[in-house]
Amino acid sequence: MANRTREGTVLEAKKARVKPPPLFKVMLLNDDYTPMEFVVVVLQTFFNLSREQATQVMLKVHREGMGVCGVYPKDVAVTKVEQVGSFARQHQHPLQCVMEEIE
C-alpha cells in the first residue's frame, strides 16, 4: 500500500482482515425407532452423499449415537436441520438432526 505524508506524519493504510463466517457441523442422532434405510435416504437426499457414504454415516450414527452429515455456514446448516426434521415428521419418524458450531 502507498504511504502518504501530511505535515510530517506518515499515514499507512491498514489491511482489513475479514474473519470467515463460522462453520457448523450438522449431525444425526440415533434413536431406537427410525429405520436404517430411512436414514440412508435422508443422507442421500439432503446431504448429497453416495449410497456408500450414506451407509457409512448411518452406521456411525447407529454404533456411536451420532454422525456428522456435513459442515456448512450457519444459514445452510439451519436449513438442513429444518428440512430433515420436517421430512422425518412427514414420514412419522423421530429422527433428530442438530447442528453445532465448530470451534
C-alpha positions, 0 to 999 in steps of 0.5 A: 500500500502507498504511504502518504505524508501530511505535515510530517506524519506518515499515514499507512493504510491498514489491511482489513482482515475479514474473519470467515463466517463460522462453520457448523457441523450438522449431525444425526442422532440415533434413536431406537425407532427410525429405520436404517434405510430411512436414514440412508435416504435422508443422507442421500437426499439432503446431504448429497452423499453416495449410497456408500457414504450414506451407509457409512454415516448411518452406521456411525450414527447407529454404533456411536449415537451420532454422525456428522452429515456435513459442515456448512455456514450457519444459514445452510446448516439451519436449513438442513436441520429444518428440512430433515426434521420436517421430512422425518415428521412427514414420514412419522419418524423421530429422527433428530438432526442438530447442528453445532458450531465448530470451534 
